[in-house]
């Protein structure tokens, strides 16, 4: 049996390596969009194509011809849409489920293979690393049990993808909210929580919530550097 892991983050290269050692199947790793083609997959004829972390739309010819499974950090159908981690924490949600679902054209609307409980404490980097461990367990379970996916049920709640302006701390009115905003954006490639003056940009990371204050690292740069 051939298995394909599709992800554009190094967390999941380790997952691919782990699976190669733990299961009696061939595991292939795709990390760039140019390699995710129908022809490449057809040559492998994979039983499953697992997509734990991907920044691109999966072409229709791929998800209609191969069993593609994506992973979403909400208890679907609650929380369909982009930036689920940040949308959950900004809403004060600290316990969720990771959903493994069939990839379809409608975003996050596919049938469910399984779900696992998951908490959202720690920095975004720590959360994503823990999520990769849970997803590894879910992939192994799906390979072994080959579950039949079932339709999503319940009220559909859709998240809008957050953008950089949503990371501004200016309107945050409590220490707890400020702490959550800093930690939920503290991961590689994410725009950090920030404040700005007319000339300077203050970006925050590695926050700790203390009794009456937050201790965090701050990077201060001139705004005109970012405008060049």
Secondary structure, DSSP 8 states (H G I E B T S, - for coil): -EEEEEESSHHHHHHHHHHHHHSSSEEEEE-SGGG--HHHHHHHT-SEEEEEE-SS---HHHHTTS-EEEEESS-TTEEEES-HHHHHHHTT--EEEEEEEE--SSTT-S-EEEEEEEE--S-HHHHHHHHHHHHHHHHHHHHHH----B---S--EEE----GGGGB-TT--SHHHHHHHHHHT-STTS--EEEE-SSEEEEEEEEEE-SS-EEEEEEEEEHHHHH-
